[in-house]
Amino acid sequence: MAQTLVNIRMDEELKKNMEQTCQELGMNMTTAFTIFAKKMTREKRIPFEVSIDPFYSESNLAHLRRGAKALDEGMGVEHELLEDDDE
């Protein structure tokens, strides 16, 4: 089967992280993209759910930043661990 070259632009840090993940899975990025292309072609869809995780919403991230800043400034509140008495 004839081969062709495909160029993909992505963030440098994302590429580094993907290469590491691929290595951990015993493959390279070419293999990963080929798997994606074959599955997408066979199923005629993106082979995973594409959605927005509400955890990463701007309002939630701002809330987390405020909480982290308060902790850094020593204004955090320590809470006792609540245990379930039913267990």
PDB file of N, CA, C and O in Angstrom:
ATOM      1  N   MET A   1       0.850  -1.177   0.000  1.00  0.00           N
ATOM      2  CA  MET A   1       0.000   0.000   0.000  1.00  0.00           C
ATOM      3  C   MET A   1       0.898   1.243   0.000  1.00  0.00           C
ATOM      4  O   MET A   1       1.851   1.317   0.775  1.00  0.00           O
ATOM      5  N   ALA A   2       0.605   2.191  -0.842  1.00  0.00           N
ATOM      6  CA  ALA A   2       1.400   3.421  -0.935  1.00  0.00           C
ATOM      7  C   ALA A   2       1.221   4.263   0.328  1.00  0.00           C
ATOM      8  O   ALA A   2       0.134   4.315   0.903  1.00  0.00           O
ATOM      9  N   GLN A   3       2.288   4.914   0.746  1.00  0.00           N
ATOM     10  CA  GLN A   3       2.280   5.766   1.936  1.00  0.00           C
ATOM     11  C   GLN A   3       2.230   7.223   1.491  1.00  0.00           C
ATOM     12  O   GLN A   3       2.674   7.562   0.394  1.00  0.00           O
ATOM     13  N   THR A   4       1.684   8.088   2.358  1.00  0.00           N
ATOM     14  CA  THR A   4       1.679   9.516   2.103  1.00  0.00           C
ATOM     15  C   THR A   4       2.023  10.241   3.391  1.00  0.00           C
ATOM     16  O   THR A   4       1.825   9.700   4.479  1.00  0.00           O
ATOM     17  N   LEU A   5       2.524  11.433   3.283  1.00  0.00           N
ATOM     18  CA  LEU A   5       2.927  12.229   4.433  1.00  0.00           C
ATOM     19  C   LEU A   5       1.788  13.158   4.827  1.00  0.00           C
ATOM     20  O   LEU A   5       1.201  13.825   3.976  1.00  0.00           O
ATOM     21  N   VAL A   6       1.479  13.200   6.116  1.00  0.00           N
ATOM     22  CA  VAL A   6       0.459  14.103   6.658  1.00  0.00           C
ATOM     23  C   VAL A   6       1.129  14.971   7.709  1.00  0.00           C
ATOM     24  O   VAL A   6       1.751  14.451   8.635  1.00  0.00           O
ATOM     25  N   ASN A   7       1.012  16.277   7.580  1.00  0.00           N
ATOM     26  CA  ASN A   7       1.567  17.210   8.569  1.00  0.00           C
ATOM     27  C   ASN A   7       0.455  17.698   9.479  1.00  0.00           C
ATOM     28  O   ASN A   7      -0.617  18.079   9.009  1.00  0.00           O
ATOM     29  N   ILE A   8       0.709  17.688  10.778  1.00  0.00           N
ATOM     30  CA  ILE A   8      -0.271  18.141  11.768  1.00  0.00           C
ATOM     31  C   ILE A   8       0.411  19.159  12.669  1.00  0.00           C
ATOM     32  O   ILE A   8       1.507  18.913  13.172  1.00  0.00           O
ATOM     33  N   ARG A   9      -0.228  20.290  12.871  1.00  0.00           N
ATOM     34  CA  ARG A   9       0.306  21.298  13.789  1.00  0.00           C
ATOM     35  C   ARG A   9      -0.411  21.145  15.126  1.00  0.00           C
ATOM     36  O   ARG A   9      -1.634  21.015  15.181  1.00  0.00           O
ATOM     37  N   MET A  10       0.379  21.164  16.211  1.00  0.00           N
ATOM     38  CA  MET A  10      -0.204  21.129  17.548  1.00  0.00           C
ATOM     39  C   MET A  10       0.746  21.798  18.516  1.00  0.00           C
ATOM     40  O   MET A  10       1.922  21.996  18.211  1.00  0.00           O
ATOM     41  N   ASP A  11       0.241  22.139  19.668  1.00  0.00           N
ATOM     42  CA  ASP A  11       1.010  22.735  20.734  1.00  0.00           C
ATOM     43  C   ASP A  11       2.194  21.829  21.101  1.00  0.00           C
ATOM     44  O   ASP A  11       2.044  20.610  21.175  1.00  0.00           O
ATOM     45  N   GLU A  12       3.354  22.420  21.328  1.00  0.00           N
ATOM     46  CA  GLU A  12       4.560  21.656  21.611  1.00  0.00           C
ATOM     47  C   GLU A  12       4.422  20.777  22.862  1.00  0.00           C
ATOM     48  O   GLU A  12       4.861  19.627  22.869  1.00  0.00           O
ATOM     49  N   GLU A  13       3.817  21.319  23.900  1.00  0.00           N
ATOM     50  CA  GLU A  13       3.641  20.558  25.146  1.00  0.00           C
ATOM     51  C   GLU A  13       2.679  19.388  24.928  1.00  0.00           C
ATOM     52  O   GLU A  13       2.902  18.297  25.452  1.00  0.00           O
ATOM     53  N   LEU A  14       1.619  19.608  24.162  1.00  0.00           N
ATOM     54  CA  LEU A  14       0.681  18.535  23.844  1.00  0.00           C
ATOM     55  C   LEU A  14       1.387  17.418  23.087  1.00  0.00           C
ATOM     56  O   LEU A  14       1.188  16.239  23.381  1.00  0.00           O
ATOM     57  N   LYS A  15       2.204  17.786  22.125  1.00  0.00           N
ATOM     58  CA  LYS A  15       2.954  16.785  21.350  1.00  0.00           C
ATOM     59  C   LYS A  15       3.854  15.965  22.259  1.00  0.00           C
ATOM     60  O   LYS A  15       3.899  14.739  22.159  1.00  0.00           O
ATOM     61  N   LYS A  16       4.573  16.648  23.152  1.00  0.00           N
ATOM     62  CA  LYS A  16       5.462  15.963  24.081  1.00  0.00           C
ATOM     63  C   LYS A  16       4.684  14.974  24.959  1.00  0.00           C
ATOM     64  O   LYS A  16       5.108  13.836  25.157  1.00  0.00           O
ATOM     65  N   ASN A  17       3.547  15.428  25.477  1.00  0.00           N
ATOM     66  CA  ASN A  17       2.715  14.565  26.327  1.00  0.00           C
ATOM     67  C   ASN A  17       2.142  13.386  25.546  1.00  0.00           C
ATOM     68  O   ASN A  17       2.067  12.272  26.065  1.00  0.00           O
ATOM     69  N   MET A  18       1.739  13.631  24.302  1.00  0.00           N
ATOM     70  CA  MET A  18       1.201  12.544  23.482  1.00  0.00           C
ATOM     71  C   MET A  18       2.287  11.529  23.160  1.00  0.00           C
ATOM     72  O   MET A  18       2.046  10.323  23.208  1.00  0.00           O
ATOM     73  N   GLU A  19       3.487  12.014  22.832  1.00  0.00           N
ATOM     74  CA  GLU A  19       4.588  11.088  22.559  1.00  0.00           C
ATOM     75  C   GLU A  19       4.875  10.205  23.769  1.00  0.00           C
ATOM     76  O   GLU A  19       5.121   9.008  23.626  1.00  0.00           O
ATOM     77  N   GLN A  20       4.842  10.798  24.961  1.00  0.00           N
ATOM     78  CA  GLN A  20       5.069  10.039  26.193  1.00  0.00           C
ATOM     79  C   GLN A  20       3.985   8.982  26.394  1.00  0.00           C
ATOM     80  O   GLN A  20       4.282   7.836  26.729  1.00  0.00           O
ATOM     81  N   THR A  21       2.737   9.370  26.189  1.00  0.00           N
ATOM     82  CA  THR A  21       1.626   8.426  26.338  1.00  0.00           C
ATOM     83  C   THR A  21       1.723   7.307  25.317  1.00  0.00           C
ATOM     84  O   THR A  21       1.522   6.139  25.649  1.00  0.00           O
ATOM     85  N   CYS A  22       2.030   7.658  24.086  1.00  0.00           N
ATOM     86  CA  CYS A  22       2.189   6.635  23.042  1.00  0.00           C
ATOM     87  C   CYS A  22       3.309   5.669  23.413  1.00  0.00           C
ATOM     88  O   CYS A  22       3.166   4.457  23.252  1.00  0.00           O
ATOM     89  N   GLN A  23       4.416   6.201  23.906  1.00  0.00           N
ATOM     90  CA  GLN A  23       5.539   5.350  24.297  1.00  0.00           C
ATOM     91  C   GLN A  23       5.099   4.384  25.397  1.00  0.00           C
ATOM     92  O   GLN A  23       5.439   3.202  25.357  1.00  0.00           O
ATOM     93  N   GLU A  24       4.350   4.881  26.370  1.00  0.00           N
ATOM     94  CA  GLU A  24       3.866   4.030  27.456  1.00  0.00           C
ATOM     95  C   GLU A  24       2.947   2.923  26.932  1.00  0.00           C
ATOM     96  O   GLU A  24       2.868   1.843  27.518  1.00  0.00           O
ATOM     97  N   LEU A  25       2.257   3.201  25.830  1.00  0.00           N
ATOM     98  CA  LEU A  25       1.362   2.215  25.216  1.00  0.00           C
ATOM     99  C   LEU A  25       2.089   1.330  24.209  1.00  0.00           C
ATOM    100  O   LEU A  25       1.479   0.437  23.622  1.00  0.00           O
ATOM    101  N   GLY A  26       3.388   1.567  24.000  1.00  0.00           N
ATOM    102  CA  GLY A  26       4.172   0.749  23.090  1.00  0.00           C
ATOM    103  C   GLY A  26       3.972   1.076  21.623  1.00  0.00           C
ATOM    104  O   GLY A  26       4.065   0.198  20.765  1.00  0.00           O
ATOM    105  N   MET A  27       3.696   2.344  21.336  1.00  0.00           N
ATOM    106  CA  MET A  27       3.513   2.760  19.938  1.00  0.00           C
ATOM    107  C   MET A  27       4.092   4.146  19.754  1.00  0.00           C
ATOM    108  O   MET A  27       4.532   4.779  20.714  1.00  0.00           O
ATOM    109  N   ASN A  28       4.090   4.616  18.515  1.00  0.00           N
ATOM    110  CA  ASN A  28       4.495   5.987  18.247  1.00  0.00           C
ATOM    111  C   ASN A  28       3.265   6.782  17.800  1.00  0.00           C
ATOM    112  O   ASN A  28       2.176   6.228  17.659  1.00  0.00           O
ATOM    113  N   MET A  29       3.453   8.086  17.580  1.00  0.00           N
ATOM    114  CA  MET A  29       2.316   8.925  17.204  1.00  0.00           C
ATOM    115  C   MET A  29       1.740   8.546  15.852  1.00  0.00           C
ATOM    116  O   MET A  29       0.530   8.647  15.650  1.00  0.00           O
ATOM    117  N   THR A  30       2.580   8.111  14.923  1.00  0.00           N
ATOM    118  CA  THR A  30       2.073   7.691  13.614  1.00  0.00           C
ATOM    119  C   THR A  30       1.087   6.545  13.777  1.00  0.00           C
ATOM    120  O   THR A  30       0.020   6.546  13.164  1.00  0.00           O
ATOM    121  N   THR A  31       1.443   5.570  14.600  1.00  0.00           N
ATOM    122  CA  THR A  31       0.552   4.433  14.837  1.00  0.00           C
ATOM    123  C   THR A  31      -0.752   4.898  15.485  1.00  0.00           C
ATOM    124  O   THR A  31      -1.835   4.452  15.104  1.00  0.00           O
ATOM    125  N   ALA A  32      -0.643   5.792  16.462  1.00  0.00           N
ATOM    126  CA  ALA A  32      -1.846   6.292  17.143  1.00  0.00           C
ATOM    127  C   ALA A  32      -2.779   7.000  16.160  1.00  0.00           C
ATOM    128  O   ALA A  32      -3.985   6.756  16.172  1.00  0.00           O
ATOM    129  N   PHE A  33      -2.235   7.871  15.312  1.00  0.00           N
ATOM    130  CA  PHE A  33      -3.070   8.573  14.341  1.00  0.00           C
ATOM    131  C   PHE A  33      -3.629   7.606  13.296  1.00  0.00           C
ATOM    132  O   PHE A  33      -4.750   7.795  12.823  1.00  0.00           O
ATOM    133  N   THR A  34      -2.876   6.586  12.934  1.00  0.00           N
ATOM    134  CA  THR A  34      -3.374   5.587  11.981  1.00  0.00           C
ATOM    135  C   THR A  34      -4.533   4.808  12.585  1.00  0.00           C
ATOM    136  O   THR A  34      -5.529   4.550  11.909  1.00  0.00           O
ATOM    137  N   ILE A  35      -4.410   4.433  13.857  1.00  0.00           N
ATOM    138  CA  ILE A  35      -5.520   3.748  14.542  1.00  0.00           C
ATOM    139  C   ILE A  35      -6.760   4.633  14.530  1.00  0.00           C
ATOM    140  O   ILE A  35      -7.858   4.174  14.215  1.00  0.00           O
ATOM    141  N   PHE A  36      -6.574   5.925  14.880  1.00  0.00           N
ATOM    142  CA  PHE A  36      -7.687   6.871  14.873  1.00  0.00           C
ATOM    143  C   PHE A  36      -8.322   6.962  13.480  1.00  0.00           C
ATOM    144  O   PHE A  36      -9.546   6.906  13.352  1.00  0.00           O
ATOM    145  N   ALA A  37      -7.492   7.102  12.434  1.00  0.00           N
ATOM    146  CA  ALA A  37      -8.005   7.249  11.069  1.00  0.00           C
ATOM    147  C   ALA A  37      -8.760   6.007  10.612  1.00  0.00           C
ATOM    148  O   ALA A  37      -9.816   6.121   9.990  1.00  0.00           O
ATOM    149  N   LYS A  38      -8.231   4.823  10.912  1.00  0.00           N
ATOM    150  CA  LYS A  38      -8.908   3.581  10.510  1.00  0.00           C
ATOM    151  C   LYS A  38     -10.245   3.429  11.216  1.00  0.00           C
ATOM    152  O   LYS A  38     -11.244   3.071  10.592  1.00  0.00           O
ATOM    153  N   LYS A  39     -10.266   3.701  12.519  1.00  0.00           N
ATOM    154  CA  LYS A  39     -11.514   3.559  13.272  1.00  0.00           C
ATOM    155  C   LYS A  39     -12.551   4.588  12.815  1.00  0.00           C
ATOM    156  O   LYS A  39     -13.730   4.263  12.671  1.00  0.00           O
ATOM    157  N   MET A  40     -12.112   5.822  12.590  1.00  0.00           N
ATOM    158  CA  MET A  40     -13.027   6.863  12.119  1.00  0.00           C
ATOM    159  C   MET A  40     -13.588   6.519  10.746  1.00  0.00           C
ATOM    160  O   MET A  40     -14.780   6.699  10.495  1.00  0.00           O
ATOM    161  N   THR A  41     -12.733   6.027   9.861  1.00  0.00           N
ATOM    162  CA  THR A  41     -13.165   5.660   8.515  1.00  0.00           C
ATOM    163  C   THR A  41     -14.145   4.495   8.549  1.00  0.00           C
ATOM    164  O   THR A  41     -15.153   4.495   7.843  1.00  0.00           O
ATOM    165  N   ARG A  42     -13.838   3.506   9.375  1.00  0.00           N
ATOM    166  CA  ARG A  42     -14.700   2.320   9.477  1.00  0.00           C
ATOM    167  C   ARG A  42     -16.068   2.661  10.072  1.00  0.00           C
ATOM    168  O   ARG A  42     -17.093   2.179   9.589  1.00  0.00           O
ATOM    169  N   GLU A  43     -16.087   3.496  11.126  1.00  0.00           N
ATOM    170  CA  GLU A  43     -17.333   3.791  11.840  1.00  0.00           C
ATOM    171  C   GLU A  43     -18.052   5.033  11.327  1.00  0.00           C
ATOM    172  O   GLU A  43     -19.195   5.292  11.702  1.00  0.00           O
ATOM    173  N   LYS A  44     -17.378   5.806  10.464  1.00  0.00           N
ATOM    174  CA  LYS A  44     -17.950   7.042   9.903  1.00  0.00           C
ATOM    175  C   LYS A  44     -18.377   8.012  11.002  1.00  0.00           C
ATOM    176  O   LYS A  44     -19.436   8.636  10.928  1.00  0.00           O
ATOM    177  N   ARG A  45     -17.514   8.126  12.036  1.00  0.00           N
ATOM    178  CA  ARG A  45     -17.769   9.045  13.142  1.00  0.00           C
ATOM    179  C   ARG A  45     -16.471   9.265  13.894  1.00  0.00           C
ATOM    180  O   ARG A  45     -15.507   8.521  13.715  1.00  0.00           O
ATOM    181  N   ILE A  46     -16.448  10.286  14.735  1.00  0.00           N
ATOM    182  CA  ILE A  46     -15.311  10.446  15.636  1.00  0.00           C
ATOM    183  C   ILE A  46     -15.459   9.343  16.683  1.00  0.00           C
ATOM    184  O   ILE A  46     -16.508   9.241  17.318  1.00  0.00           O
ATOM    185  N   PRO A  47     -14.441   8.526  16.871  1.00  0.00           N
ATOM    186  CA  PRO A  47     -14.596   7.321  17.700  1.00  0.00           C
ATOM    187  C   PRO A  47     -14.521   7.540  19.210  1.00  0.00           C
ATOM    188  O   PRO A  47     -14.111   6.650  19.954  1.00  0.00           O
ATOM    189  N   PHE A  48     -14.913   8.711  19.648  1.00  0.00           N
ATOM    190  CA  PHE A  48     -15.007   8.998  21.077  1.00  0.00           C
ATOM    191  C   PHE A  48     -15.932  10.187  21.242  1.00  0.00           C
ATOM    192  O   PHE A  48     -16.198  10.925  20.293  1.00  0.00           O
ATOM    193  N   GLU A  49     -16.423  10.363  22.471  1.00  0.00           N
ATOM    194  CA  GLU A  49     -17.340  11.463  22.739  1.00  0.00           C
ATOM    195  C   GLU A  49     -16.569  12.773  22.784  1.00  0.00           C
ATOM    196  O   GLU A  49     -15.508  12.860  23.402  1.00  0.00           O
ATOM    197  N   VAL A  50     -17.106  13.780  22.131  1.00  0.00           N
ATOM    198  CA  VAL A  50     -16.531  15.118  22.184  1.00  0.00           C
ATOM    199  C   VAL A  50     -17.510  15.974  22.968  1.00  0.00           C
ATOM    200  O   VAL A  50     -18.630  16.221  22.522  1.00  0.00           O
ATOM    201  N   SER A  51     -17.077  16.424  24.142  1.00  0.00           N
ATOM    202  CA  SER A  51     -17.960  17.208  24.997  1.00  0.00           C
ATOM    203  C   SER A  51     -17.136  18.174  25.837  1.00  0.00           C
ATOM    204  O   SER A  51     -15.907  18.107  25.860  1.00  0.00           O
ATOM    205  N   ILE A  52     -17.818  19.054  26.511  1.00  0.00           N
ATOM    206  CA  ILE A  52     -17.170  20.023  27.376  1.00  0.00           C
ATOM    207  C   ILE A  52     -17.334  19.551  28.814  1.00  0.00           C
ATOM    208  O   ILE A  52     -18.455  19.387  29.296  1.00  0.00           O
ATOM    209  N   ASP A  53     -16.210  19.333  29.500  1.00  0.00           N
ATOM    210  CA  ASP A  53     -16.227  18.923  30.895  1.00  0.00           C
ATOM    211  C   ASP A  53     -16.493  20.160  31.739  1.00  0.00           C
ATOM    212  O   ASP A  53     -15.698  21.099  31.709  1.00  0.00           O
ATOM    213  N   PRO A  54     -17.606  20.189  32.502  1.00  0.00           N
ATOM    214  CA  PRO A  54     -17.917  21.387  33.289  1.00  0.00           C
ATOM    215  C   PRO A  54     -16.856  21.725  34.327  1.00  0.00           C
ATOM    216  O   PRO A  54     -16.791  22.864  34.790  1.00  0.00           O
ATOM    217  N   PHE A  55     -16.027  20.763  34.701  1.00  0.00           N
ATOM    218  CA  PHE A  55     -14.955  21.039  35.657  1.00  0.00           C
ATOM    219  C   PHE A  55     -14.038  22.135  35.132  1.00  0.00           C
ATOM    220  O   PHE A  55     -13.523  22.939  35.908  1.00  0.00           O
ATOM    221  N   TYR A  56     -13.833  22.170  33.823  1.00  0.00           N
ATOM    222  CA  TYR A  56     -12.921  23.126  33.225  1.00  0.00           C
ATOM    223  C   TYR A  56     -13.603  24.414  32.777  1.00  0.00           C
ATOM    224  O   TYR A  56     -13.018  25.184  32.016  1.00  0.00           O
ATOM    225  N   SER A  57     -14.833  24.661  33.235  1.00  0.00           N
ATOM    226  CA  SER A  57     -15.496  25.913  32.882  1.00  0.00           C
ATOM    227  C   SER A  57     -14.733  27.073  33.505  1.00  0.00           C
ATOM    228  O   SER A  57     -14.080  26.909  34.536  1.00  0.00           O
ATOM    229  N   GLU A  58     -14.812  28.232  32.889  1.00  0.00           N
ATOM    230  CA  GLU A  58     -14.067  29.386  33.384  1.00  0.00           C
ATOM    231  C   GLU A  58     -14.498  29.756  34.800  1.00  0.00           C
ATOM    232  O   GLU A  58     -13.661  30.141  35.617  1.00  0.00           O
ATOM    233  N   SER A  59     -15.791  29.644  35.101  1.00  0.00           N
ATOM    234  CA  SER A  59     -16.248  30.002  36.449  1.00  0.00           C
ATOM    235  C   SER A  59     -15.700  29.030  37.493  1.00  0.00           C
ATOM    236  O   SER A  59     -15.322  29.453  38.585  1.00  0.00           O
ATOM    237  N   ASN A  60     -15.651  27.742  37.178  1.00  0.00           N
ATOM    238  CA  ASN A  60     -15.122  26.771  38.129  1.00  0.00           C
ATOM    239  C   ASN A  60     -13.622  26.953  38.313  1.00  0.00           C
ATOM    240  O   ASN A  60     -13.122  26.882  39.436  1.00  0.00           O
ATOM    241  N   LEU A  61     -12.894  27.188  37.211  1.00  0.00           N
ATOM    242  CA  LEU A  61     -11.459  27.408  37.327  1.00  0.00           C
ATOM    243  C   LEU A  61     -11.162  28.666  38.142  1.00  0.00           C
ATOM    244  O   LEU A  61     -10.210  28.682  38.922  1.00  0.00           O
ATOM    245  N   ALA A  62     -11.965  29.719  37.972  1.00  0.00           N
ATOM    246  CA  ALA A  62     -11.782  30.944  38.761  1.00  0.00           C
ATOM    247  C   ALA A  62     -12.018  30.653  40.239  1.00  0.00           C
ATOM    248  O   ALA A  62     -11.282  31.143  41.095  1.00  0.00           O
ATOM    249  N   HIS A  63     -13.036  29.861  40.541  1.00  0.00           N
ATOM    250  CA  HIS A  63     -13.333  29.468  41.927  1.00  0.00           C
ATOM    251  C   HIS A  63     -12.146  28.693  42.517  1.00  0.00           C
ATOM    252  O   HIS A  63     -11.740  28.950  43.650  1.00  0.00           O
ATOM    253  N   LEU A  64     -11.596  27.755  41.756  1.00  0.00           N
ATOM    254  CA  LEU A  64     -10.450  26.976  42.228  1.00  0.00           C
ATOM    255  C   LEU A  64      -9.227  27.864  42.445  1.00  0.00           C
ATOM    256  O   LEU A  64      -8.477  27.672  43.403  1.00  0.00           O
ATOM    257  N   ARG A  65      -9.026  28.841  41.548  1.00  0.00           N
ATOM    258  CA  ARG A  65      -7.891  29.763  41.712  1.00  0.00           C
ATOM    259  C   ARG A  65      -8.037  30.595  42.985  1.00  0.00           C
ATOM    260  O   ARG A  65      -7.067  30.811  43.711  1.00  0.00           O
ATOM    261  N   ARG A  66      -9.277  31.065  43.251  1.00  0.00           N
ATOM    262  CA  ARG A  66      -9.520  31.842  44.476  1.00  0.00           C
ATOM    263  C   ARG A  66      -9.243  30.980  45.710  1.00  0.00           C
ATOM    264  O   ARG A  66      -8.624  31.444  46.668  1.00  0.00           O
ATOM    265  N   GLY A  67      -9.700  29.731  45.684  1.00  0.00           N
ATOM    266  CA  GLY A  67      -9.463  28.830  46.808  1.00  0.00           C
ATOM    267  C   GLY A  67      -7.986  28.554  47.018  1.00  0.00           C
ATOM    268  O   GLY A  67      -7.514  28.552  48.155  1.00  0.00           O
ATOM    269  N   ALA A  68      -7.252  28.322  45.944  1.00  0.00           N
ATOM    270  CA  ALA A  68      -5.819  28.064  46.045  1.00  0.00           C
ATOM    271  C   ALA A  68      -5.094  29.296  46.573  1.00  0.00           C
ATOM    272  O   ALA A  68      -4.169  29.175  47.377  1.00  0.00           O
ATOM    273  N   LYS A  69      -5.507  30.485  46.126  1.00  0.00           N
ATOM    274  CA  LYS A  69      -4.886  31.719  46.605  1.00  0.00           C
ATOM    275  C   LYS A  69      -5.131  31.891  48.099  1.00  0.00           C
ATOM    276  O   LYS A  69      -4.219  32.258  48.840  1.00  0.00           O
ATOM    277  N   ALA A  70      -6.356  31.630  48.544  1.00  0.00           N
ATOM    278  CA  ALA A  70      -6.677  31.736  49.970  1.00  0.00           C
ATOM    279  C   ALA A  70      -5.823  30.771  50.784  1.00  0.00           C
ATOM    280  O   ALA A  70      -5.320  31.134  51.847  1.00  0.00           O
ATOM    281  N   LEU A  71      -5.658  29.549  50.295  1.00  0.00           N
ATOM    282  CA  LEU A  71      -4.808  28.580  51.001  1.00  0.00           C
ATOM    283  C   LEU A  71      -3.361  29.061  51.049  1.00  0.00           C
ATOM    284  O   LEU A  71      -2.701  28.963  52.083  1.00  0.00           O
ATOM    285  N   ASP A  72      -2.872  29.584  49.919  1.00  0.00           N
ATOM    286  CA  ASP A  72      -1.501  30.091  49.866  1.00  0.00           C
ATOM    287  C   ASP A  72      -1.287  31.244  50.842  1.00  0.00           C
ATOM    288  O   ASP A  72      -0.190  31.415  51.373  1.00  0.00           O
ATOM    289  N   GLU A  73      -2.328  32.028  51.076  1.00  0.00           N
ATOM    290  CA  GLU A  73      -2.238  33.177  51.982  1.00  0.00           C
ATOM    291  C   GLU A  73      -2.538  32.793  53.425  1.00  0.00           C
ATOM    292  O   GLU A  73      -2.622  33.659  54.295  1.00  0.00           O
ATOM    293  N   GLY A  74      -2.701  31.478  53.685  1.00  0.00           N
ATOM    294  CA  GLY A  74      -2.953  31.017  55.046  1.00  0.00           C
ATOM    295  C   GLY A  74      -4.366  31.245  55.530  1.00  0.00           C
ATOM    296  O   GLY A  74      -4.612  31.239  56.736  1.00  0.00           O
ATOM    297  N   MET A  75      -5.292  31.443  54.626  1.00  0.00           N
ATOM    298  CA  MET A  75      -6.679  31.709  55.007  1.00  0.00           C
ATOM    299  C   MET A  75      -7.571  30.495  54.773  1.00  0.00           C
ATOM    300  O   MET A  75      -8.792  30.626  54.689  1.00  0.00           O
ATOM    301  N   GLY A  76      -6.968  29.322  54.668  1.00  0.00           N
ATOM    302  CA  GLY A  76      -7.753  28.105  54.464  1.00  0.00           C
ATOM    303  C   GLY A  76      -8.420  27.667  55.755  1.00  0.00           C
ATOM    304  O   GLY A  76      -8.010  28.072  56.843  1.00  0.00           O
ATOM    305  N   VAL A  77      -9.430  26.854  55.636  1.00  0.00           N
ATOM    306  CA  VAL A  77     -10.149  26.333  56.786  1.00  0.00           C
ATOM    307  C   VAL A  77      -9.976  24.827  56.806  1.00  0.00           C
ATOM    308  O   VAL A  77     -10.239  24.151  55.811  1.00  0.00           O
ATOM    309  N   GLU A  78      -9.533  24.301  57.945  1.00  0.00           N
ATOM    310  CA  GLU A  78      -9.366  22.863  58.082  1.00  0.00           C
ATOM    311  C   GLU A  78     -10.686  22.261  58.557  1.00  0.00           C
ATOM    312  O   GLU A  78     -11.326  22.785  59.469  1.00  0.00           O
ATOM    313  N   HIS A  79     -11.076  21.176  57.938  1.00  0.00           N
ATOM    314  CA  HIS A  79     -12.323  20.501  58.285  1.00  0.00           C
ATOM    315  C   HIS A  79     -12.014  19.104  58.789  1.00  0.00           C
ATOM    316  O   HIS A  79     -11.042  18.479  58.364  1.00  0.00           O
ATOM    317  N   GLU A  80     -12.840  18.624  59.689  1.00  0.00           N
ATOM    318  CA  GLU A  80     -12.709  17.258  60.156  1.00  0.00           C
ATOM    319  C   GLU A  80     -13.224  16.326  59.073  1.00  0.00           C
ATOM    320  O   GLU A  80     -14.142  16.672  58.329  1.00  0.00           O
ATOM    321  N   LEU A  81     -12.631  15.145  58.989  1.00  0.00           N
ATOM    322  CA  LEU A  81     -13.083  14.129  58.041  1.00  0.00           C
ATOM    323  C   LEU A  81     -14.385  13.542  58.567  1.00  0.00           C
ATOM    324  O   LEU A  81     -14.447  13.069  59.702  1.00  0.00           O
ATOM    325  N   LEU A  82     -15.412  13.576  57.746  1.00  0.00           N
ATOM    326  CA  LEU A  82     -16.698  13.003  58.134  1.00  0.00           C
ATOM    327  C   LEU A  82     -16.733  11.559  57.663  1.00  0.00           C
ATOM    328  O   LEU A  82     -16.468  11.273  56.495  1.00  0.00           O
ATOM    329  N   GLU A  83     -17.055  10.666  58.554  1.00  0.00           N
ATOM    330  CA  GLU A  83     -17.154   9.262  58.208  1.00  0.00           C
ATOM    331  C   GLU A  83     -18.605   8.848  58.229  1.00  0.00           C
ATOM    332  O   GLU A  83     -19.399   9.343  59.028  1.00  0.00           O
ATOM    333  N   ASP A  84     -18.938   7.938  57.347  1.00  0.00           N
ATOM    334  CA  ASP A  84     -20.301   7.422  57.262  1.00  0.00           C
ATOM    335  C   ASP A  84     -20.501   6.379  58.345  1.00  0.00           C
ATOM    336  O   ASP A  84     -19.818   5.355  58.352  1.00  0.00           O
ATOM    337  N   ASP A  85     -21.429   6.626  59.264  1.00  0.00           N
ATOM    338  CA  ASP A  85     -21.682   5.700  60.376  1.00  0.00           C
ATOM    339  C   ASP A  85     -22.420   4.446  59.945  1.00  0.00           C
ATOM    340  O   ASP A  85     -22.507   3.488  60.713  1.00  0.00           O
ATOM    341  N   ASP A  86     -22.958   4.436  58.719  1.00  0.00           N
ATOM    342  CA  ASP A  86     -23.733   3.286  58.240  1.00  0.00           C
ATOM    343  C   ASP A  86     -22.852   2.125  57.838  1.00  0.00           C
ATOM    344  O   ASP A  86     -23.355   1.013  57.671  1.00  0.00           O
ATOM    345  N   GLU A  87     -21.556   2.339  57.677  1.00  0.00           N
ATOM    346  CA  GLU A  87     -20.676   1.278  57.207  1.00  0.00           C
ATOM    347  C   GLU A  87     -20.205   0.407  58.319  1.00  0.00           C
ATOM    348  O   GLU A  87     -19.452  -0.539  58.085  1.00  0.00           O
TER     349      GLU A  87
END
